[in-house]
Amino acid sequence: MATRTVVICLAALVGTTGWARAETVTASSTTIVSGQRDPRDGTVHTVVPFLELVSLRASEIHNSLFDDTQIVVSGWGEAVAGDPRDGKSVLGDVDVAYLQGSTWNRRVTLRAGRQFVFPGTAGNVHLDGLAPTLWLAGGVGLSGFVGVPVTPRFGYSRGEFTSGARAFWSRSYESEVGVSVLEILGAGRHVFRRDAGVDARYRILDSLALSGLVRWSLAEARMAEADATANWSPCRYLDVTGDYRRTAPDLFLPRYSIFSVFAQETRDEFGGFVSVRPWPRRQDLQGDFHEVHNASGWGWNGGGKATVRLGSGGGTRLGVEGRRLLIAGGGYFMGRAFGWQTITSKIRVVADFDAYHLDEPLNGQKSSFFGSGSLVYDVAPAWRAVLTGMDNVTPYATHQIEGLLKIVYDGGHVVREVTP
Amino acid sequence: MRKARGTWIALAALGIAACATMLGTRRAKQPGEEIRQSHAAHKDLPCVMCHEDVPEAKTVTDRLRPPEAKCLECHGDKKDQKECGYCHTDPAHPGPYPAESHTIIISHQAHLKLVNDDCTACHVKLSEYARPGPTPPAMKSCTKCHEHRVDFDEGRCGTCHTDLKRFPLKPVAEFSHAGDFVRQHASVAHATADACAQCHDQTFCADCHAQTAPMRVELKFSENVTSDFIHRGDYLTRHSIEARSDPVLCQRCHGTSFCSACHDQENVGPGGSNPRRPHPPGWAFPGPTSHAVAARRDIVSCASCHDQGPNSNCIGCHRVGGVGGNPHPMQWQQKHNLSEAYGTAMCQYCHRQ
């Protein structure tokens, strides 16, 4: 079904662009063949998936109805040899497939098809439907969406119908305030979520931006989420971020779930992040720390990461990272080292190694090790081949090896050349 | 079935929109089809003599090019003699200027004062008889006066550009995606999604956020070791810790059904035959290891395995009159009452009139 959808969407794209003549067409194709040993039910199974991901974007499609018309399609198909986990050997789906255009001197933008809606309380709704935006005057506008939430892979329906609206005032691309509502209905028109919210991002100074979101559950008359962030970038050598977030986890469950009536706890998190780049593009030193508080008590999450580029053109990159998560019931230490070495202008090797130490044993083990190495070959302009090998020893697998071959085409076709 | 319906609705919406575009399509510009004239031959005339709308123009539109009537003021004889090829590169189909995409935001009105009405300050290269068609100024014409360093560093391209997607993208490190951007990007997108859309179409978002994605982005970009992917390395081992630490972070993308689908496959779900029980002794009874304490603390974890609808295993003990007692939190009755329960299908599993 989903494979057929991909084919139909691609046919629609080709047909439409052929008629209307898009002046810019970009396409990418990623072919991935991987082989893995998959331990489950006490037996090690061999699985070899062949995955093909395709995305196409046609823009500048001249027509009398819309300006900036574009069609964007992204989908995938997979054939699995061996013993697939869910028993299905052929799979496929459409990630994104929409047509977008503006009209009325670009005051109205309409997007139709499978798409994401990000602004305001919508957050990140993946839906099949329509999303219009109307720009009124003085940066004031209205946007909305209506459609059917996309059913997650490996999951069940996340609602049968969703709609929302947002009124906003945009001072610039980085300063905007919005008021929005969101409703998701499940089977039988039961309320999955019904939220209202206020979101804002404001660049007070060139170096200082504030952003925040408050999400209020209309169904429960309680605050589901509040988020405030201040980001200060006084120069290219320094980034400092401070943030606070409060969430009510039970309000992220469907309101018709029986589990939504058992708890009303909140989770608070506050902390900061610092990035120092003494020699920009060569060194990046990062550190972050966040205190966490929930019904179990206090905990914290903090870490650091250092990355350096060596050699002319940064042909060598090395990095180390450490992290500690400590919460009630146990957390973990993480250590990581990674690197990247350019061999020739077209070939480089990449390596990554992660190790974890758990506070509480999992399947009787407290340690986990994961390593990967990749050989990257830029075969030709827009073409790349990547061969990756992964090896891990974890609480879930005494020893697991996985291989992956990836061939990528990422190109475009421009009919009308424009001097930038 | 629901998934199939959703996909068909997506297709229908795409089809309708595609048809609308096709119906509204007008004949696109063909190679060689242009209005030709020589700027060099007109060099002694002031630019605004032909480009009359330019001095007052605050936006870029097709009207900045002179209309036919303006040309005919001097060259009307050519039209009278039906010498269409004098101006039209395709005399068999003479027509107006082909539609152009105007993707630059600029006020000619404001800039003319700054260059003392010298249009060539920006328009260094102009169309000629043998080289018809638009000749927009190169970007360096802009940047020789406006450095736009801050805009460039911050990725604020929308100051001048309406659409950047067809331009080759600069490395991400050039823009303000440095620092804590992975953590911050959600709040940026909530409030200023249009800024993101200047450079990224939604296929970029889909790499990580698509509910339908076939594989983890960390595997898809296995060679990209410098990116801060959330599920990097042995995420399976730490997933239960991360889920306890921030249940909403998981819930936002995956929902509890994602957990149970995998747990069932791994035979660690509530109906599985795995003899290893995930809960400690004393779980069912009051005490420090009671499930009640855990449920108050992290209800999302409970739901990740046990949310099989209202008639799940909680009801057996916690229905009105059951041995489990009242499971609602203390503040529950401040906002909910029995009349509401009697009118809600889910509540009636416990509260029957």
Chai-1 contact restraints between the chains, C-beta under 6 A:
chainA,res_idxA,chainB,res_idxB,connection_type,confidence,min_distance_angstrom,max_distance_angstrom,comment,restraint_id
A,M1,B,A4,contact,1.0,0.0,6.0,A-B,restraint_1
A,T5,B,T7,contact,1.0,0.0,6.0,A-B,restraint_2
A,A12,B,A18,contact,1.0,0.0,6.0,A-B,restraint_3
A,T16,B,A18,contact,1.0,0.0,6.0,A-B,restraint_4
A,T16,B,T21,contact,1.0,0.0,6.0,A-B,restraint_5
A,W19,B,M22,contact,1.0,0.0,6.0,A-B,restraint_6
A,W19,B,T25,contact,1.0,0.0,6.0,A-B,restraint_7
A,A20,B,T21,contact,1.0,0.0,6.0,A-B,restraint_8
A,A20,B,T25,contact,1.0,0.0,6.0,A-B,restraint_9
A,R21,B,A28,contact,1.0,0.0,6.0,A-B,restraint_10
A,T24,B,R166,contact,1.0,0.0,6.0,A-B,restraint_11
A,L51,B,P214,contact,1.0,0.0,6.0,A-B,restraint_12
A,S55,B,T203,contact,1.0,0.0,6.0,A-B,restraint_13
A,R57,B,D201,contact,1.0,0.0,6.0,A-B,restraint_14
A,S59,B,R166,contact,1.0,0.0,6.0,A-B,restraint_15
A,E60,B,S101,contact,1.0,0.0,6.0,A-B,restraint_16
A,H62,B,A28,contact,1.0,0.0,6.0,A-B,restraint_17
A,H62,B,A99,contact,1.0,0.0,6.0,A-B,restraint_18
A,N63,B,T21,contact,1.0,0.0,6.0,A-B,restraint_19
A,N63,B,G24,contact,1.0,0.0,6.0,A-B,restraint_20
A,N63,B,T25,contact,1.0,0.0,6.0,A-B,restraint_21
A,S64,B,G24,contact,1.0,0.0,6.0,A-B,restraint_22
A,S64,B,R26,contact,1.0,0.0,6.0,A-B,restraint_23
A,L65,B,G24,contact,1.0,0.0,6.0,A-B,restraint_24
A,D68,B,D163,contact,1.0,0.0,6.0,A-B,restraint_25
A,T69,B,T21,contact,1.0,0.0,6.0,A-B,restraint_26
A,V72,B,D201,contact,1.0,0.0,6.0,A-B,restraint_27
A,S74,B,T203,contact,1.0,0.0,6.0,A-B,restraint_28
A,S74,B,A206,contact,1.0,0.0,6.0,A-B,restraint_29
A,W76,B,P214,contact,1.0,0.0,6.0,A-B,restraint_30
A,E78,B,P214,contact,1.0,0.0,6.0,A-B,restraint_31
A,D93,B,T212,contact,1.0,0.0,6.0,A-B,restraint_32
A,D95,B,A206,contact,1.0,0.0,6.0,A-B,restraint_33
A,D95,B,A210,contact,1.0,0.0,6.0,A-B,restraint_34
A,D95,B,T212,contact,1.0,0.0,6.0,A-B,restraint_35
A,V96,B,Q202,contact,1.0,0.0,6.0,A-B,restraint_36
A,V96,B,T203,contact,1.0,0.0,6.0,A-B,restraint_37
A,V96,B,A206,contact,1.0,0.0,6.0,A-B,restraint_38
A,A97,B,L14,contact,1.0,0.0,6.0,A-B,restraint_39
A,L99,B,A17,contact,1.0,0.0,6.0,A-B,restraint_40
A,L99,B,A18,contact,1.0,0.0,6.0,A-B,restraint_41
A,A112,B,A13,contact,1.0,0.0,6.0,A-B,restraint_42
A,A112,B,A17,contact,1.0,0.0,6.0,A-B,restraint_43
A,G113,B,A10,contact,1.0,0.0,6.0,A-B,restraint_44
A,G113,B,A13,contact,1.0,0.0,6.0,A-B,restraint_45
A,G113,B,L14,contact,1.0,0.0,6.0,A-B,restraint_46
A,R114,B,A10,contact,1.0,0.0,6.0,A-B,restraint_47
A,Q115,B,Q202,contact,1.0,0.0,6.0,A-B,restraint_48
A,F116,B,Q202,contact,1.0,0.0,6.0,A-B,restraint_49
A,F116,B,C205,contact,1.0,0.0,6.0,A-B,restraint_50
A,F118,B,A189,contact,1.0,0.0,6.0,A-B,restraint_51
A,F118,B,A193,contact,1.0,0.0,6.0,A-B,restraint_52
A,P119,B,A193,contact,1.0,0.0,6.0,A-B,restraint_53
A,N124,B,H209,contact,1.0,0.0,6.0,A-B,restraint_54
A,H126,B,Q211,contact,1.0,0.0,6.0,A-B,restraint_55
A,D128,B,G6,contact,1.0,0.0,6.0,A-B,restraint_56
A,D128,B,I9,contact,1.0,0.0,6.0,A-B,restraint_57
A,D128,B,A10,contact,1.0,0.0,6.0,A-B,restraint_58
A,V148,B,G6,contact,1.0,0.0,6.0,A-B,restraint_59
A,V148,B,I9,contact,1.0,0.0,6.0,A-B,restraint_60
A,V150,B,Q211,contact,1.0,0.0,6.0,A-B,restraint_61
A,T151,B,R2,contact,1.0,0.0,6.0,A-B,restraint_62
A,T151,B,K3,contact,1.0,0.0,6.0,A-B,restraint_63
A,P152,B,Q211,contact,1.0,0.0,6.0,A-B,restraint_64
A,P152,B,F258,contact,1.0,0.0,6.0,A-B,restraint_65
A,R153,B,T212,contact,1.0,0.0,6.0,A-B,restraint_66
A,F154,B,F258,contact,1.0,0.0,6.0,A-B,restraint_67
A,F154,B,A261,contact,1.0,0.0,6.0,A-B,restraint_68
A,G155,B,G255,contact,1.0,0.0,6.0,A-B,restraint_69
A,G155,B,S257,contact,1.0,0.0,6.0,A-B,restraint_70
A,G155,B,F258,contact,1.0,0.0,6.0,A-B,restraint_71
A,G155,B,A261,contact,1.0,0.0,6.0,A-B,restraint_72
A,Y156,B,S257,contact,1.0,0.0,6.0,A-B,restraint_73
A,S157,B,R2,contact,1.0,0.0,6.0,A-B,restraint_74
A,R158,B,G255,contact,1.0,0.0,6.0,A-B,restraint_75
A,Y173,B,R156,contact,1.0,0.0,6.0,A-B,restraint_76
A,Y173,B,G158,contact,1.0,0.0,6.0,A-B,restraint_77
A,Y173,B,A195,contact,1.0,0.0,6.0,A-B,restraint_78
A,E174,B,T192,contact,1.0,0.0,6.0,A-B,restraint_79
A,E176,B,A191,contact,1.0,0.0,6.0,A-B,restraint_80
A,E176,B,T192,contact,1.0,0.0,6.0,A-B,restraint_81
A,D199,B,H190,contact,1.0,0.0,6.0,A-B,restraint_82
A,D199,B,A191,contact,1.0,0.0,6.0,A-B,restraint_83
A,A200,B,A191,contact,1.0,0.0,6.0,A-B,restraint_84
A,R201,B,A191,contact,1.0,0.0,6.0,A-B,restraint_85
A,R201,B,T192,contact,1.0,0.0,6.0,A-B,restraint_86
A,D206,B,V150,contact,1.0,0.0,6.0,A-B,restraint_87
A,S211,B,S187,contact,1.0,0.0,6.0,A-B,restraint_88
A,S211,B,A191,contact,1.0,0.0,6.0,A-B,restraint_89
A,L213,B,H190,contact,1.0,0.0,6.0,A-B,restraint_90
A,A221,B,K335,contact,1.0,0.0,6.0,A-B,restraint_91
A,D227,B,S187,contact,1.0,0.0,6.0,A-B,restraint_92
A,T229,B,S187,contact,1.0,0.0,6.0,A-B,restraint_93
A,D239,B,G179,contact,1.0,0.0,6.0,A-B,restraint_94
A,T241,B,D180,contact,1.0,0.0,6.0,A-B,restraint_95
A,T247,B,V248,contact,1.0,0.0,6.0,A-B,restraint_96
A,P249,B,P247,contact,1.0,0.0,6.0,A-B,restraint_97
A,P249,B,V248,contact,1.0,0.0,6.0,A-B,restraint_98
A,P249,B,V300,contact,1.0,0.0,6.0,A-B,restraint_99
A,D250,B,I299,contact,1.0,0.0,6.0,A-B,restraint_100
A,F252,B,V248,contact,1.0,0.0,6.0,A-B,restraint_101
A,F252,B,Q251,contact,1.0,0.0,6.0,A-B,restraint_102
A,L253,B,A303,contact,1.0,0.0,6.0,A-B,restraint_103
A,Y256,B,M346,contact,1.0,0.0,6.0,A-B,restraint_104
A,S257,B,D307,contact,1.0,0.0,6.0,A-B,restraint_105
A,I258,B,P310,contact,1.0,0.0,6.0,A-B,restraint_106
A,I258,B,S312,contact,1.0,0.0,6.0,A-B,restraint_107
A,I258,B,C314,contact,1.0,0.0,6.0,A-B,restraint_108
A,F259,B,I299,contact,1.0,0.0,6.0,A-B,restraint_109
A,F259,B,C302,contact,1.0,0.0,6.0,A-B,restraint_110
A,F259,B,A303,contact,1.0,0.0,6.0,A-B,restraint_111
A,F259,B,D307,contact,1.0,0.0,6.0,A-B,restraint_112
A,V261,B,H328,contact,1.0,0.0,6.0,A-B,restraint_113
A,F262,B,A295,contact,1.0,0.0,6.0,A-B,restraint_114
A,F262,B,I299,contact,1.0,0.0,6.0,A-B,restraint_115
A,F262,B,P327,contact,1.0,0.0,6.0,A-B,restraint_116
A,A263,B,R296,contact,1.0,0.0,6.0,A-B,restraint_117
A,A263,B,I299,contact,1.0,0.0,6.0,A-B,restraint_118
A,A263,B,P329,contact,1.0,0.0,6.0,A-B,restraint_119
A,Q264,B,P329,contact,1.0,0.0,6.0,A-B,restraint_120
A,Q264,B,Q331,contact,1.0,0.0,6.0,A-B,restraint_121
A,F273,B,D180,contact,1.0,0.0,6.0,A-B,restraint_122
A,S275,B,G179,contact,1.0,0.0,6.0,A-B,restraint_123
A,A295,B,R296,contact,1.0,0.0,6.0,A-B,restraint_124
A,A295,B,R297,contact,1.0,0.0,6.0,A-B,restraint_125
A,S296,B,R297,contact,1.0,0.0,6.0,A-B,restraint_126
A,I327,B,S245,contact,1.0,0.0,6.0,A-B,restraint_127
A,G331,B,I241,contact,1.0,0.0,6.0,A-B,restraint_128
A,Y332,B,R238,contact,1.0,0.0,6.0,A-B,restraint_129
A,Y332,B,I241,contact,1.0,0.0,6.0,A-B,restraint_130
A,F338,B,V225,contact,1.0,0.0,6.0,A-B,restraint_131
A,V350,B,E223,contact,1.0,0.0,6.0,A-B,restraint_132
A,V350,B,V225,contact,1.0,0.0,6.0,A-B,restraint_133
A,D352,B,V225,contact,1.0,0.0,6.0,A-B,restraint_134
A,D354,B,G233,contact,1.0,0.0,6.0,A-B,restraint_135
A,S368,B,D234,contact,1.0,0.0,6.0,A-B,restraint_136
A,S368,B,T237,contact,1.0,0.0,6.0,A-B,restraint_137
A,F370,B,G233,contact,1.0,0.0,6.0,A-B,restraint_138
A,F370,B,D234,contact,1.0,0.0,6.0,A-B,restraint_139
A,S374,B,S222,contact,1.0,0.0,6.0,A-B,restraint_140
A,S374,B,E223,contact,1.0,0.0,6.0,A-B,restraint_141
A,V376,B,E223,contact,1.0,0.0,6.0,A-B,restraint_142
A,V386,B,E223,contact,1.0,0.0,6.0,A-B,restraint_143
A,T388,B,S222,contact,1.0,0.0,6.0,A-B,restraint_144
A,N392,B,D234,contact,1.0,0.0,6.0,A-B,restraint_145
A,T394,B,D234,contact,1.0,0.0,6.0,A-B,restraint_146
A,T394,B,T237,contact,1.0,0.0,6.0,A-B,restraint_147
A,P395,B,T237,contact,1.0,0.0,6.0,A-B,restraint_148
A,Y396,B,L236,contact,1.0,0.0,6.0,A-B,restraint_149
A,T419,B,A138,contact,1.0,0.0,6.0,A-B,restraint_150
A,P420,B,M139,contact,1.0,0.0,6.0,A-B,restraint_151
A,P420,B,F167,contact,1.0,0.0,6.0,A-B,restraint_152
